[in-house]
Amino acid sequence: MPELDGIEATRRIYEQDSGIRVILLTGAGDETLGLRGLRAGAAGYLSKDMELASLPRALRGSLDGEAAISRRLAMHLVQHYRTAPTGGMGLRPVRSSLTDREWEVLDLLSGGASTDDIARLLVLSTETVRSHLKNLYRKLEVRSREEAVEAAVRMRELGGVPA
């Protein structure tokens, strides 16, 4: 694609209308690239060398709410999930109003880090961390660190929707 790559195109499509089902079809066969595509909003990531007869079934399945991914990528996801820290720390829902930096702060907060610890680990000023915390509380509609951690757990379980 001359102007942008498939991941960025997927991200833009998903931001415009999350109901559109994007399936990335690639010759790369790279599970990391597949994960990036899924994180950007793709409903699937398939290799161009897949059996042609399987493609219509994968596309129809996607319309029915199934993921259109290879078995290799599915295993990569399973292993990634198995090694995720307890409580889902490090896992980030695709649909989230939080920025990447806010998730980093929330992950460290979930791990019990203090404001000073977060500032040191992310190489930020304490004031910047406080600003991120303030934004997190506002976006998550919570009033404390404990409530923010609980909200993050719920968001991870529900795929990014605050509950």
Helices and strands as residue ranges (DSSP letters): H 6-16, E 23-26, H 31-40, E 44-47, H 54-63, E 68-69, H 71-82, G 86-88, H 100-110, H 115-122, H 126-140, H 145-158
